[in-house]
Amino acid sequence: MTDPASAPLATSDALQSVPFPAAVAAPRGTDDIERRQTRRATASTDAAPRTRVLWIDDQPELMGGLVACLAREGFEVEFATTGAAGFRMASSAAYDIILLDLRLPDISGMDLLERIQSAGVRTPIIVLTGYGSLESAFEAGLARAAAFKAKPLRAVDLLRTIRSAIDSSTREKPARLFRESRGDGPSPSVRRIVRLLSEIPSLTDARDISAGLEVRNALRRDLLREAVDPDLTLPEFIAMTEAIRLVSSDERAWSPLALQHVLDLFDAASRCDWARIDETVRRLVTRLTGSGKACLHMDEHAVAHDLGVDRNDLLTHLRNELGLSVAQLRHVIVMRRAVQMLAVTDEQVAQIAYALGFEHPSPFNRSFASFFGVSPRAFRKIIRARSSDGA
């Protein structure tokens, strides 16, 4: 198939957001009847929610024909021409599917696949390569890629693979945010932290202040390191942040009641079943987690309107299920993205702040420090110290 002519696309490291089919010229030789049919099909497609595709490939100009086909089927394609741009876009916006080429100018596709998944992004990823082999397919499978496709690509095969991957991903979404009724119990990270918290009753006694501070600082480092675990459910992450705030408090001794409260949060989190969560809260969590950087600016009035529910009912259900307000839940979701991006990427803190929706790094630094008790840069040093120690 000959690709339709398309305007040249920039290949800088900046975020690429290339709307299609606007950038793809219409096929030549189409008669008036076909044009009218195309316009009706396009209008029908635009009226429905479009499926968002992030395509990470350094040669988008060669994909015009495939992109035009995807657009006709209701897909909206955005390109990233480098691994760095692809990681930022995947981490900061909600996509239904990611197409990832193995050969990129700044990083290998397999390395980028691991980084995206380590950041907690659960969007299904289809690996594409012009150098297909059984070894590459096997490696992609081990990295939990949704599928592996060798170039040259056929439109019908690509469409079938994309739809299959999205369908499988949709069925798995509840397990990403909460726990399903499988009896899995807490994550390994939570079990380690609960064991540490349960073994430190001496911290509630201020008689040995220096020893208590030493143990407390060590525990805070452990908590911060475990907070980046992408397998933490949302309730477990909330409990982890409560434990971090307790450890970071200025009080010389912990209240036994405060310590027990945190342990109770972890216990409740391990039993928090997605199927038993109020439907309105499930929709709210899905709405916020899927909104990318817009999550930071969504207030309770706007969310309630989007969900078609009464604001007071929304607040009541959320408080009963998670003990949070909409603003607090929104902040938890944004901060979870922040720790994952700080842990798995070398991006500057300013770039991460912008990717999360902050207009300037300073509010992000203040918000992060207030939430975790350390600055983003100090947090990153703690994470890297663990890596260098081989922990």
MOCORBEL-V251392 format. One line per field, one symbol per residue. phi: phi as a letter, one per 20 degrees, with the letter a starting at -180 (. if undefined). psi: psi as a letter, one per 20 degrees, with the letter a starting at -180 (. if undefined). A space follows every 50 residues. Layout:
phi=???
psi=???
This chain:
phi=.efffbffdfcffffdcdfcegedffgfneeffffffffffffffffege eecdddbecffedgffffffffendddcdcecffffffffedcecebcdc ffdcfdafffffgffffffnfdffddedbecfbfffffffffemffacce efedgffffffffffffffffeggffdcdefcmfmffgffffffffffec fffedefdfffffffffffffffffffeffeffffffffffffffffefe ffcefgffffgfffffffffdfegfefggffgfffffffeelffgfdeef fffgffemcfgfffffffffecmceffffgfffffffffffffdcegfgf ffgffeofebffffgffffffdncfgffffffffffffemf
psi=pppqqqqqqqkrirppnopqjhjpqqqqjprhghggggggggggghhqpq pppooopjmhiijgggghghghjjqoppqpjrhghgggghhiroqhqppo qhoqhiqqhhghgggghhjjpjpqpppqqjlqrhggggghghjkqhrppq qqqpghgggggghgggggghhighihhaqrmikhaqqhggggghgghijl hhiipjhngghghghghghgggghhhiioiiprghhhghghhhghghiqi phqqphhgghgghhggghhijopghiqphghghggggghjjciihhjprh ggggghikrpghgggggghhgikrrggggghggghghghhhhhjqjqqhg hgghhijqiqhghggggghhgijqrhghghhgghhgghij.
